[in-house]
């Protein structure tokens, strides 16, 4: 099993550009999450999903959108990139319970 | 308004000694607490958890203690090894078991 995979690993965006961060898991987990981690801060929840077709906002959803059309994929969309979105983004999945499995992260810089 | 706090940004410990990482929380509705370990350029990995109805959970060198009345938990690593050098995040489960709140992390350095 590959676990949770994220692409790309790194990306530089100009202000106002759009992009999609990809997240795929092969563990048949129901729950999937997107977090961002700013320097010196913990992980902040952006969006999460409890199953295909169901998504909900986390603590910091503004400027982002998600969709969950399959169990495996949970892409995160940035529509109009802003410097405040410069961060490291982590995707995670969980079958049911308490242990989340994290991807390696995407480091995004918006200039 | 941080619901999960880790007030020590960093900690240095000699190899073989005990490492104690602390975490405080404000929300009494959290039902599980977890510790994750993170190496540079990798995602966090689950280390150990404790239910809010327990006061101790042990797994090898790692023990987590929970003091509900003080809303405080701690992670003990004995003996500490250089490979334990990483950032440790404390997390709590809330919202009907669907999502989690993370603390800012403590960077542990175990010196040989």
Interface residues (C-beta under 8 A of the other chain):
Chain A: X4 X31 X33 X35 X40 X41 X42 X43 X44 X45 X48 X50 X56 X58 X59 X90 X92 X98 X99 X100 X101 X102 X103 X104 X105
Chain B: X4 X6 X9 X32 X34 X36 X41 X42 X43 X44 X45 X46 X49 X89 X93 X98 X99 X100 X101 X102 X103 X104 X105
